Amino acid sequence: METDASDYALAAILSMKTSDGEVHPIAFLSRTFHAAELNYDTHDKELLAIFEAFKAWRHYLEGSGDPIDVVTDHKNLEYFSSTKILTRRQVRWSEYLHQFNMVIRFRPGKLGEKPDSITRRWDVYPKEGDIGYAQVNPHNFRPIFTNEHLTTSLRATFLEGPSLQASIVMDIEALHDAIQSSYEFDSEAVVGLAFAHDATKPRWSIGSDGLLRLDNRIYVPNTGDLRLQVLRYFHDHPLSGHFGQNRTLESIRRQYTWPKIRDFVRDYILSCTVCGRNKPRRHRPYGLLKPLPVPTRPWDSISMDFIEQLPMSGGYTAILVIVDRASKQAIFIPTYDTITSEQLAELFVLHVFSKHGVPNHVTSD
């Protein structure tokens, strides 16, 4: 782990050494200092960079059998673990860092160009009117070749180049040939071929390319992985962009169709690992799991639930199960699937209230 801190930003690079001796980066981290952190001295800023890196990459570093080599350009940090006098802030950082198997090593700043360059971006230096603005930092030059230029260059080179366009055409042609040769193995396609020549069945037709169409869309038979290939082309392809269920389904149904296509698309996208890793969850956070209260006496806390859709027995088709959470005593009451709230209240009064009184806590779905 290589860390560095400038006057206004911190940075860290996490790398791993492979068996051939090469060092490959795994992750990068950088951010500007908050208003309070700008007042830290150099020692604390450099230590804060190490603390933030371990906090961000804890899932990579915790429990490591091999010592983690932490490289910094601040030599005093080599003696941090043996220092006897620490500030309250340093004590808090020290307590967190002691759970990791780490060794801090000094490296001169002129040899640490990688983390140093991340801390000297032009956009992290205070601008005029900001707190701490003094003068233009000569080391914080604005790059001429920005990320936007890089994206435009890559798009022009790869996404609009002849090689990728040719491969797309070849993929589509191969897919259509496979679809056309698989009609005889799909019962629905066989019926469609018969209806294609029947004027009373206008939904089925055969295009000039020889492909069977249903409602003017190419019918994909359920043979091999043809439907999966179509879905991968419209969801996983570099020009598709891993859209969600509705947009992927809309793109597919412009040209292709098959029975239960919506369920097929939904199941595939829910199982897509790329979407699961990169797309944020839009729902509200789940609630915390809380244990049920401990009963103070028998029949003070009960649980109730139905066992429904049972074979008819004595005219009953359901069972109401009431369990005392303290003694685990259970009552099984025969009833019906169509029971109403008033009928449920009558069963409760007859079988629970009349014998055990009113419980203080009821658990039910």
HELIX and SHEET records of a PDB file:
HELIX    1   1 GLU A   37  ASN A   39  5                                   3    
HELIX    2   2 THR A   42  ALA A   56  1                                  15    
HELIX    3   3 ARG A   58  LEU A   61  1                                   4    
HELIX    4   4 LYS A   75  SER A   82  5                                   8    
HELIX    5   5 ARG A   88  LEU A   97  1                                  10    
HELIX    6   6 GLY A  109  LEU A  111  5                                   3    
HELIX    7   7 GLU A  113  THR A  119  1                                   7    
HELIX    8   8 TRP A  122  VAL A  124  5                                   3    
HELIX    9   9 ASN A  147  LEU A  154  1                                   8    
HELIX   10  10 ARG A  155  LEU A  159  3                                   5    
HELIX   11  11 PRO A  162  GLN A  180  1                                  19    
HELIX   12  12 TYR A  183  PHE A  185  5                                   3    
HELIX   13  13 SER A  187  PHE A  195  1                                   9    
HELIX   14  14 LEU A  226  HIS A  235  1                                  10    
HELIX   15  15 GLN A  245  ARG A  253  1                                   9    
HELIX   16  16 ILE A  261  LEU A  270  1                                  10    
HELIX   17  17 THR A  273  ASN A  278  1                                   6    
HELIX   18  18 SER A  341  PHE A  348  1                                   8    
HELIX   19  19 VAL A  349  PHE A  353  3                                   5    
HELIX   20  20 SER A  354  HIS A  356  1                                   3    
SHEET    1   A 3 GLU A   2  ALA A   5  0                                        
SHEET    2   A 3 ALA A   9  LYS A  17 -1                                        
SHEET    3   A 3 VAL A  23  THR A  32 -1                                        
SHEET    1   B 2 ILE A  68  THR A  72  0                                        
SHEET    2   B 2 MET A 102  PHE A 106  1                                        
SHEET    1   C 4 TRP A 204  ILE A 206  0                                        
SHEET    2   C 4 LEU A 212  LEU A 214 -1                                        
SHEET    3   C 4 ARG A 217  TYR A 219 -1                                        
SHEET    4   C 4 TYR A 256  THR A 257  1                                        
SHEET    1   D 4 ALA A 330  THR A 335  0                                        
SHEET    2   D 4 ALA A 318  ASP A 324 -1                                        
SHEET    3   D 4 SER A 301  ILE A 307 -1                                        
SHEET    4   D 4 HIS A 361  SER A 364  1                                        
END                                                                             
